[in-house]
Amino acid sequence: MIAPFIKGILLGIMLAISVGPIIFSIIKQSINNGHRGGFTFVAGVSASDITLVLVSQLFTELFRYLLEYKKTIGIGGSILLIGIGIYVLFFKKVAINEDGKQEIKMTGRDYIKTFFSGYFMNALNPGVIGFWLVIATSVVGLSFTYRLIMFSTCLIFVLATDVAKVLLAGSIRQKLTPHNIHILNKISGLILVGFGLALIWGTLEFGDKLH
């Protein structure tokens, strides 16, 4: 069965190349907190995708019900993005060690916060929920094996590309000065706030028209 593999890869490519707050957050986490921070954030995003796939397959009607509250979900996701963006923009500081280089310190609590920030940033995106619902609806009549292969291939592909982003950002971090990392944090914060405001605008402007 080659078809489900091909379809899974194509879906994975669509998700991997989509420009959104997730890709910038992966880069930010990797630059600020190294590979471990980036991998933790990616794990949260991947867990969120798996949850959405399972819910869309096992509870299709529940998934449709959630979309009835896409305005509330969209506003909640927007507030999360704006809050993270403001924190990064105004409060996030780059720790410097005695050698004048960036110092990375993450506790177990930090890893938990990073994991769930990735999880909810992805799960509270109405576009992601809509994407998985459309895909789930399009394959509802196909066999369990076909769907299992397709979704597994897609999720593994997306996870692999996210891991590659972490590794790439980690290698870039080695060449950055603390000052440059500080500037990138500011830019990342502005991008997250911008995405949050755009998501609120899109939710309020077009939410009612999609019924």
C-alpha positions as MATLAB code, in Angstrom:
seq = 'MIAPFIKGILLGIMLAISVGPIIFSIIKQSINNGHRGGFTFVAGVSASDITLVLVSQLFTELFRYLLEYKKTIGIGGSILLIGIGIYVLFFKKVAINEDGKQEIKMTGRDYIKTFFSGYFMNALNPGVIGFWLVIATSVVGLSFTYRLIMFSTCLIFVLATDVAKVLLAGSIRQKLTPHNIHILNKISGLILVGFGLALIWGTLEFGDKLH';
ca = [
       0.000    0.000    0.000;
       2.004    2.940   -1.311;
      -0.904    5.389   -1.529;
      -1.282    6.061    2.230;
       2.482    6.629    2.564;
       2.448    9.154   -0.284;
      -0.624   10.922    1.056;
       0.886   10.996    4.546;
       4.097   12.552    3.248;
       2.175   15.155    1.221;
       0.129   16.088    4.287;
       3.334   16.242    6.325;
       4.911   18.586    3.798;
       1.857   20.843    3.966;
       2.177   21.094    7.748;
       5.974   21.354    7.757;
       6.203   24.268    5.315;
       3.222   26.193    6.667;
       4.378   29.504    8.116;
       2.952   30.095   11.568;
       3.879   30.840   15.182;
       5.035   27.254   15.782;
       8.064   27.428   13.489;
       9.246   30.700   15.047;
       8.688   29.314   18.539;
      10.724   26.204   17.725;
      13.605   28.392   16.562;
      13.259   30.682   19.593;
      13.224   27.789   22.063;
      16.235   26.183   20.401;
      18.255   29.384   20.381;
      17.341   30.346   23.942;
      17.354   26.942   25.615;
      19.484   24.724   23.366;
      18.578   21.374   21.866;
      16.806   20.104   24.958;
      14.506   23.097   25.153;
      13.747   22.861   21.448;
      13.104   19.114   21.581;
      10.818   19.579   24.606;
       8.760   22.190   22.761;
       8.591   19.973   19.654;
       7.460   17.046   21.825;
       4.564   19.187   23.057;
       3.579   20.135   19.504;
       3.794   16.500   18.378;
       1.715   15.323   21.355;
      -0.871   17.946   20.446;
      -1.040   16.723   16.836;
      -1.422   13.132   18.008;
      -4.246   14.186   20.341;
      -6.039   16.037   17.544;
      -5.679   13.085   15.178;
      -7.039   10.647   17.758;
      -9.941   12.915   18.634;
     -10.746   13.527   14.958;
     -10.787    9.782   14.278;
     -12.490    8.490   17.414;
     -14.800   11.395   18.166;
     -15.566   13.072   14.846;
     -18.785   14.609   16.128;
     -16.961   15.966   19.185;
     -14.393   17.462   16.853;
     -17.180   19.126   14.876;
     -18.661   20.337   18.155;
     -15.339   21.947   19.072;
     -15.395   23.873   15.805;
     -18.696   25.404   16.903;
     -16.566   27.184   19.500;
     -13.785   28.104   17.108;
     -14.205   31.775   17.989;
     -13.608   31.077   21.688;
     -10.745   28.696   20.883;
      -9.249   31.217   18.469;
      -9.377   34.032   21.015;
      -7.874   31.753   23.668;
      -5.031   30.805   21.323;
      -4.532   34.454   20.404;
      -4.260   35.506   24.037;
      -1.717   32.721   24.610;
       0.392   33.877   21.646;
       0.210   37.533   22.644;
       1.068   36.691   26.262;
       4.115   34.653   25.237;
       5.131   37.365   22.775;
       4.906   40.107   25.415;
       6.925   38.003   27.865;
       9.641   37.373   25.274;
       9.586   40.991   24.122;
       9.774   42.719   27.509;
      10.709   40.240   30.229;
      12.819   37.430   28.727;
      16.507   37.957   29.524;
      19.559   36.253   28.094;
      21.651   34.774   30.912;
      25.396   35.371   30.509;
      28.113   33.235   32.082;
      31.560   34.369   33.227;
      32.978   33.901   29.720;
      30.480   36.352   28.271;
      28.510   33.619   26.491;
      24.896   32.646   26.747;
      24.148   30.489   29.749;
      21.413   27.873   29.471;
      19.648   26.878   32.669;
      16.428   24.850   32.586;
      14.852   23.101   35.543;
      12.341   20.281   35.440;
       9.598   22.854   35.877;
      10.907   24.793   32.870;
      10.759   21.671   30.708;
       7.161   21.029   31.768;
       6.192   24.632   30.965;
       7.954   24.421   27.606;
       6.205   21.140   26.730;
       2.749   22.490   27.505;
       3.399   25.801   25.776;
       4.079   23.820   22.584;
       1.049   21.611   23.225;
      -1.473   24.396   23.740;
       0.004   26.775   21.167;
      -0.705   24.104   18.563;
      -3.970   22.760   20.023;
      -5.575   26.197   20.370;
      -4.996   27.077   16.726;
      -8.362   26.852   14.911;
      -6.505   26.404   11.618;
      -4.842   23.236   12.932;
      -8.164   21.897   14.251;
      -9.825   22.632   10.916;
      -6.978   20.981    9.012;
      -7.270   17.714   10.914;
     -11.075   17.722   10.670;
     -10.957   18.146    6.884;
      -8.433   15.324    6.561;
     -10.368   13.088    8.962;
     -13.582   13.674    7.019;
     -11.921   12.964    3.673;
     -10.709    9.491    4.754;
     -13.638    8.463    6.936;
     -14.674    5.690    4.500;
     -11.211    4.186    4.155;
      -9.861    1.206    6.057;
      -8.315    1.488    9.504;
      -4.970    0.270    8.125;
      -4.951    2.960    5.421;
      -5.706    5.724    7.936;
      -3.178    4.394   10.425;
      -0.402    4.370    7.824;
      -1.339    7.794    6.438;
      -1.585    9.593    9.774;
       1.494    7.855   11.199;
       3.550    8.787    8.139;
       2.342   12.393    8.326;
       3.064   12.760   12.044;
       6.487   11.131   11.807;
       7.403   13.333    8.838;
       6.342   16.514   10.653;
       8.190   15.459   13.807;
      11.338   14.759   11.761;
      11.214   18.205   10.129;
      10.655   19.867   13.516;
      13.673   18.007   14.932;
      15.686   19.224   11.930;
      14.605   22.804   12.715;
      15.825   22.382   16.303;
      19.196   21.058   15.145;
      19.577   23.841   12.591;
      18.647   26.533   15.103;
      21.001   24.958   17.654;
      23.910   25.136   15.220;
      23.086   28.761   14.448;
      22.984   29.552   18.178;
      26.645   28.557   18.526;
      27.573   31.415   16.184;
      25.413   34.066   17.825;
      26.494   36.546   20.459;
      24.243   37.216   23.473;
      23.444   40.625   21.956;
      22.271   39.047   18.695;
      20.221   36.470   20.607;
      18.621   39.341   22.531;
      17.673   41.026   19.241;
      16.264   37.745   17.862;
      14.167   37.387   21.014;
      12.681   40.827   20.419;
      11.904   39.973   16.808;
      10.394   36.644   17.848;
       8.252   38.390   20.468;
       6.966   40.854   17.874;
       6.166   37.999   15.486;
       4.218   36.101   18.143;
       2.244   39.211   19.109;
       1.595   39.860   15.417;
       0.328   36.321   14.852;
      -1.865   36.614   17.942;
      -3.430   39.874   16.767;
      -3.893   38.472   13.247;
      -5.570   35.374   14.677;
      -7.957   37.489   16.751;
      -8.794   39.610   13.711;
      -9.338   36.556   11.522;
     -11.462   34.854   14.179;
     -13.706   37.870   14.730;
     -13.857   38.919   11.067;
     -14.447   35.555    9.421;
     -15.586   33.290   12.258;
     -19.295   33.870   11.755;
     -19.005   33.626    7.951;
     -17.689   30.053    8.127;
     -20.902   28.601    9.592;
];
